[in-house]
Amino acid sequence: MADLSKLKSRRSGLGNPPPMDDASQNLQAPEHAPAHAAPAPVPSQRMDGRSARRSNRTLQFATRVSPAFDERIRAIAARDGLMLVEVLERALDAYESSR
C-alpha cells in the first residue's frame, strides 16, 4: 500500500483563519437603489438586434456602410417604428418603382 504519511496537508500551509473582527462589514451594509431612472438611449446608440421583433426572415444579409448611412437608416427605423430590414425593403421598392 502507498505510504501517505509523507504527504503534506493542504491546511498546514494556510495557517489559522483571521479573526472575525478583521473581516469586511460590506455584507451588513444596506443596499442603495439608483437615485434616478436610467437615461433614454441616444438615437445614434446601436440597438441590440436581438431585441427586435421576429420577422421570419432566414437569410442573413451583411454589408459594410459608412457611419453616416448607419446613423441615417437607424434614425428612420426608430422614427417610424420599423426594423432596419423593413426600411431597406421599402427603399428597394421605391428604387424599383422609380425606374
Distance bins in CASP14 RR format, pairs under 12 A and 6 or more apart:
PFRMAT RR
TARGET T0000
AUTHOR 0000-0000-0000
RMODE 2
METHOD distances of the structure
MODEL  1
8 14 0 0 0 0 0 1 0 0 0 0 0
9 15 0 0 0 0 0 1 0 0 0 0 0
11 17 0 0 0 0 0 1 0 0 0 0 0
16 22 0 0 0 0 0 1 0 0 0 0 0
17 23 0 0 0 0 1 0 0 0 0 0 0
18 24 0 0 0 0 0 1 0 0 0 0 0
39 45 0 0 0 0 0 1 0 0 0 0 0
40 78 0 0 0 0 0 1 0 0 0 0 0
41 47 1 0 0 1 0 0 0 0 0 0 0
41 48 0 0 0 0 0 1 0 0 0 0 0
41 51 0 0 0 0 0 1 0 0 0 0 0
41 74 0 0 0 0 0 1 0 0 0 0 0
41 78 0 0 0 0 1 0 0 0 0 0 0
42 71 0 0 0 0 0 1 0 0 0 0 0
42 74 0 0 0 0 0 1 0 0 0 0 0
42 75 0 0 0 0 0 1 0 0 0 0 0
42 78 0 0 0 0 0 1 0 0 0 0 0
43 70 0 0 0 0 0 1 0 0 0 0 0
43 71 0 0 0 0 1 0 0 0 0 0 0
43 72 0 0 0 0 0 1 0 0 0 0 0
43 73 0 0 0 0 0 1 0 0 0 0 0
43 74 1 0 0 1 0 0 0 0 0 0 0
43 75 1 0 1 0 0 0 0 0 0 0 0
43 76 0 0 0 0 0 1 0 0 0 0 0
43 77 0 0 0 0 0 1 0 0 0 0 0
43 78 1 0 0 1 0 0 0 0 0 0 0
43 79 0 0 0 0 1 0 0 0 0 0 0
44 67 0 0 0 0 1 0 0 0 0 0 0
44 68 0 0 0 0 0 1 0 0 0 0 0
44 70 0 0 0 0 1 0 0 0 0 0 0
44 71 1 0 1 0 0 0 0 0 0 0 0
44 72 0 0 0 0 0 1 0 0 0 0 0
44 73 0 0 0 0 0 1 0 0 0 0 0
44 74 1 0 0 1 0 0 0 0 0 0 0
44 75 1 0 0 1 0 0 0 0 0 0 0
44 78 0 0 0 0 0 1 0 0 0 0 0
45 70 0 0 0 0 0 1 0 0 0 0 0
45 71 0 0 0 0 0 1 0 0 0 0 0
45 74 0 0 0 0 1 0 0 0 0 0 0
45 75 0 0 0 0 0 1 0 0 0 0 0
45 78 0 0 0 0 0 1 0 0 0 0 0
46 52 0 0 0 0 0 1 0 0 0 0 0
46 67 0 0 0 0 0 1 0 0 0 0 0
46 70 0 0 0 0 1 0 0 0 0 0 0
46 71 0 0 0 0 1 0 0 0 0 0 0
46 73 0 0 0 0 0 1 0 0 0 0 0
46 74 1 0 0 1 0 0 0 0 0 0 0
46 75 0 0 0 0 0 1 0 0 0 0 0
46 77 0 0 0 0 0 1 0 0 0 0 0
46 78 0 0 0 0 0 1 0 0 0 0 0
46 84 0 0 0 0 0 1 0 0 0 0 0
47 53 0 0 0 0 0 1 0 0 0 0 0
47 70 0 0 0 0 0 1 0 0 0 0 0
47 73 0 0 0 0 0 1 0 0 0 0 0
47 74 1 0 0 1 0 0 0 0 0 0 0
47 75 0 0 0 0 0 1 0 0 0 0 0
47 77 0 0 0 0 1 0 0 0 0 0 0
47 78 1 0 0 1 0 0 0 0 0 0 0
47 81 0 0 0 0 0 1 0 0 0 0 0
47 82 0 0 0 0 0 1 0 0 0 0 0
47 83 0 0 0 0 1 0 0 0 0 0 0
47 84 0 0 0 0 1 0 0 0 0 0 0
49 55 0 0 0 0 0 1 0 0 0 0 0
49 74 0 0 0 0 0 1 0 0 0 0 0
49 77 0 0 0 0 0 1 0 0 0 0 0
49 83 0 0 0 0 1 0 0 0 0 0 0
49 84 0 0 0 0 1 0 0 0 0 0 0
49 85 0 0 0 0 0 1 0 0 0 0 0
51 83 0 0 0 0 0 1 0 0 0 0 0
52 74 0 0 0 0 0 1 0 0 0 0 0
52 77 0 0 0 0 1 0 0 0 0 0 0
52 78 0 0 0 0 0 1 0 0 0 0 0
52 81 0 0 0 0 0 1 0 0 0 0 0
52 82 0 0 0 0 1 0 0 0 0 0 0
52 83 1 0 1 0 0 0 0 0 0 0 0
52 84 0 0 0 0 1 0 0 0 0 0 0
52 85 0 0 0 0 1 0 0 0 0 0 0
52 86 0 0 0 0 0 1 0 0 0 0 0
53 81 0 0 0 0 0 1 0 0 0 0 0
53 82 0 0 0 0 0 1 0 0 0 0 0
53 83 1 0 0 1 0 0 0 0 0 0 0
53 85 0 0 0 0 0 1 0 0 0 0 0
53 86 0 0 0 0 0 1 0 0 0 0 0
54 83 0 0 0 0 1 0 0 0 0 0 0
54 85 0 0 0 0 0 1 0 0 0 0 0
55 61 0 0 0 0 0 1 0 0 0 0 0
55 82 0 0 0 0 0 1 0 0 0 0 0
55 83 1 0 0 1 0 0 0 0 0 0 0
55 84 0 0 0 0 0 1 0 0 0 0 0
55 85 1 0 0 1 0 0 0 0 0 0 0
55 86 1 0 0 1 0 0 0 0 0 0 0
55 88 0 0 0 0 0 1 0 0 0 0 0
55 89 0 0 0 0 0 1 0 0 0 0 0
56 83 0 0 0 0 0 1 0 0 0 0 0
56 85 0 0 0 0 0 1 0 0 0 0 0
57 83 0 0 0 0 1 0 0 0 0 0 0
57 84 0 0 0 0 0 1 0 0 0 0 0
57 85 1 0 0 1 0 0 0 0 0 0 0
57 86 0 0 0 0 0 1 0 0 0 0 0
57 88 0 0 0 0 0 1 0 0 0 0 0
57 89 0 0 0 0 1 0 0 0 0 0 0
58 85 0 0 0 0 0 1 0 0 0 0 0
59 85 0 0 0 0 0 1 0 0 0 0 0
60 85 0 0 0 0 0 1 0 0 0 0 0
61 84 0 0 0 0 0 1 0 0 0 0 0
61 85 1 0 0 1 0 0 0 0 0 0 0
61 88 0 0 0 0 1 0 0 0 0 0 0
61 89 0 0 0 0 0 1 0 0 0 0 0
61 92 0 0 0 0 0 1 0 0 0 0 0
62 84 0 0 0 0 0 1 0 0 0 0 0
62 85 0 0 0 0 0 1 0 0 0 0 0
63 69 0 0 0 0 0 1 0 0 0 0 0
63 70 0 0 0 0 0 1 0 0 0 0 0
63 73 0 0 0 0 0 1 0 0 0 0 0
63 84 0 0 0 0 0 1 0 0 0 0 0
63 88 0 0 0 0 1 0 0 0 0 0 0
64 70 0 0 0 0 1 0 0 0 0 0 0
65 71 0 0 0 0 1 0 0 0 0 0 0
65 72 0 0 0 0 1 0 0 0 0 0 0
65 73 1 0 0 1 0 0 0 0 0 0 0
65 74 0 0 0 0 0 1 0 0 0 0 0
65 84 0 0 0 0 0 1 0 0 0 0 0
65 88 0 0 0 0 0 1 0 0 0 0 0
66 72 0 0 0 0 1 0 0 0 0 0 0
66 73 0 0 0 0 0 1 0 0 0 0 0
67 73 0 0 0 0 0 1 0 0 0 0 0
67 74 0 0 0 0 0 1 0 0 0 0 0
68 74 0 0 0 0 0 1 0 0 0 0 0
68 75 0 0 0 0 0 1 0 0 0 0 0
69 75 0 0 0 0 0 1 0 0 0 0 0
69 76 0 0 0 0 0 1 0 0 0 0 0
69 84 0 0 0 0 0 1 0 0 0 0 0
69 87 0 0 0 0 0 1 0 0 0 0 0
69 88 0 0 0 0 0 1 0 0 0 0 0
69 91 0 0 0 0 0 1 0 0 0 0 0
70 76 0 0 0 0 0 1 0 0 0 0 0
70 77 0 0 0 0 0 1 0 0 0 0 0
70 84 0 0 0 0 1 0 0 0 0 0 0
70 87 0 0 0 0 0 1 0 0 0 0 0
71 77 0 0 0 0 0 1 0 0 0 0 0
71 78 0 0 0 0 0 1 0 0 0 0 0
72 78 0 0 0 0 0 1 0 0 0 0 0
72 79 0 0 0 0 0 1 0 0 0 0 0
72 84 0 0 0 0 0 1 0 0 0 0 0
72 87 0 0 0 0 1 0 0 0 0 0 0
72 91 0 0 0 0 0 1 0 0 0 0 0
73 79 0 0 0 0 0 1 0 0 0 0 0
73 80 0 0 0 0 0 1 0 0 0 0 0
73 82 0 0 0 0 1 0 0 0 0 0 0
73 83 0 0 0 0 0 1 0 0 0 0 0
73 84 1 0 0 1 0 0 0 0 0 0 0
73 85 0 0 0 0 0 1 0 0 0 0 0
73 86 0 0 0 0 0 1 0 0 0 0 0
73 87 1 0 1 0 0 0 0 0 0 0 0
73 88 1 0 0 1 0 0 0 0 0 0 0
73 89 0 0 0 0 0 1 0 0 0 0 0
73 90 0 0 0 0 0 1 0 0 0 0 0
73 91 0 0 0 0 1 0 0 0 0 0 0
74 80 0 0 0 0 0 1 0 0 0 0 0
74 81 0 0 0 0 0 1 0 0 0 0 0
74 82 0 0 0 0 0 1 0 0 0 0 0
74 83 0 0 0 0 0 1 0 0 0 0 0
74 84 1 0 0 1 0 0 0 0 0 0 0
74 87 0 0 0 0 1 0 0 0 0 0 0
74 88 0 0 0 0 0 1 0 0 0 0 0
75 81 0 0 0 0 0 1 0 0 0 0 0
75 82 0 0 0 0 0 1 0 0 0 0 0
75 84 0 0 0 0 0 1 0 0 0 0 0
75 87 0 0 0 0 1 0 0 0 0 0 0
76 82 1 0 0 1 0 0 0 0 0 0 0
76 83 0 0 0 0 0 1 0 0 0 0 0
76 84 0 0 0 0 1 0 0 0 0 0 0
76 86 0 0 0 0 1 0 0 0 0 0 0
76 87 1 0 1 0 0 0 0 0 0 0 0
76 88 0 0 0 0 0 1 0 0 0 0 0
76 90 0 0 0 0 1 0 0 0 0 0 0
76 91 0 0 0 0 1 0 0 0 0 0 0
77 83 1 0 0 1 0 0 0 0 0 0 0
77 84 1 0 1 0 0 0 0 0 0 0 0
77 85 0 0 0 0 1 0 0 0 0 0 0
77 86 1 0 0 1 0 0 0 0 0 0 0
77 87 1 0 1 0 0 0 0 0 0 0 0
77 88 0 0 0 0 1 0 0 0 0 0 0
77 89 0 0 0 0 0 1 0 0 0 0 0
77 90 0 0 0 0 0 1 0 0 0 0 0
77 91 0 0 0 0 0 1 0 0 0 0 0
78 84 0 0 0 0 1 0 0 0 0 0 0
78 87 0 0 0 0 1 0 0 0 0 0 0
79 87 0 0 0 0 1 0 0 0 0 0 0
80 86 0 0 0 0 1 0 0 0 0 0 0
80 87 1 0 0 1 0 0 0 0 0 0 0
80 90 0 0 0 0 1 0 0 0 0 0 0
81 87 0 0 0 0 1 0 0 0 0 0 0
82 88 0 0 0 0 1 0 0 0 0 0 0
82 89 0 0 0 0 1 0 0 0 0 0 0
82 90 1 0 0 1 0 0 0 0 0 0 0
82 91 0 0 0 0 0 1 0 0 0 0 0
83 89 0 0 0 0 1 0 0 0 0 0 0
83 90 0 0 0 0 0 1 0 0 0 0 0
84 90 0 0 0 0 0 1 0 0 0 0 0
84 91 0 0 0 0 0 1 0 0 0 0 0
85 91 0 0 0 0 0 1 0 0 0 0 0
85 92 0 0 0 0 0 1 0 0 0 0 0
86 92 0 0 0 0 0 1 0 0 0 0 0
86 93 0 0 0 0 0 1 0 0 0 0 0
87 93 0 0 0 0 0 1 0 0 0 0 0
87 94 0 0 0 0 0 1 0 0 0 0 0
88 94 0 0 0 0 0 1 0 0 0 0 0
88 95 0 0 0 0 0 1 0 0 0 0 0
89 95 0 0 0 0 0 1 0 0 0 0 0
89 96 0 0 0 0 0 1 0 0 0 0 0
90 96 0 0 0 0 0 1 0 0 0 0 0
90 97 0 0 0 0 0 1 0 0 0 0 0
91 97 0 0 0 0 0 1 0 0 0 0 0
91 98 0 0 0 0 0 1 0 0 0 0 0
92 98 0 0 0 0 0 1 0 0 0 0 0
92 99 0 0 0 0 0 1 0 0 0 0 0
93 99 0 0 0 0 0 1 0 0 0 0 0
END
